[in-house]
Amino acid sequence: KVVIEMRNGLLQGNLRGDALRKLLDEREISYWYKKYRHLYEAFRAAGNLLEGIQLVDLSFTDPKQAIENYAKTYHEIDRHYRSYGYHASLSRQATLLDELSDEIERRYSNQYLLQVNDRFQSFLDEEKGWPIKELNYQRDFYDNHVLPFAQKGVKVFVIISDALRYEAANELHERILREDRFKSKIEYQLGVLPSYTQLGMAALLPHKELEVKPGKTEVLADGRSTMGLASRAKILAECGYRATALKANEFIAMNAKEEGRELSGNHDVIYI
């Protein structure tokens, strides 16, 4: 009964903001929370999403301001949308959530995503090129974020996660801050265009020039192939510092005291 009334309140617009959060906090310490946890968290995400869309200010005046606004606030809407989908699927209550899911999809697509994309594109059309000036760029990643450590003799591990969205990275950042003995900060950078994996991976390597041959997807960094792990490890090994690359599953499978210690002892820059 409580679950159905909460769903109805969200659909009718009379259960929002602090009232919804207070009710969910009360349910969190109730006997029923464990059984209906994913439904309650789906409702929390839905309420935050609908409230965020209602309050969002999309009156940016240029692409730079749009990107800065996204890093400050807009990304939270995408996070709530992802959270709703995640908890709704795990609740296994598709029929109960059908109408709410349709409402979420309609509001997210039409009142947020379409609006921000169309406005951003209208300003982007006036730009003479990419990247936008005064913003960090993916192609400068090695020079900006890896080289300073290598030059100081400080070991650096670079973990590359394909298509890791800013809002997901921000949640990871927050989780790290909650852990003992760890520090974290988050920054954003403009991706390369076109935004496909092979080019994005190559952009993170040390290089002066990137080249994509017409009709092909293979990317060359200073004339050298970046296709596959071996090619990337070779480019790193030739950067002037003790550097290598390996796959995440290989790294996780390592014995920390032996193989892990050897990897760290023999290299200063490690791409995972």
Helices and strands as residue ranges (DSSP letters): H 2-12, H 17-28, H 33-55, H 63-69, I 70-74, H 75-91, H 94-106, I 107-113, H 114-124, G 138-140, H 141-141, I 142-146, H 147-152, E 156-158, H 166-178, H 197-203, E 210-212, E 219-221, E 224-225, H 228-237, E 243-245, H 248-253, I 256-260, H 261-266, E 269-271
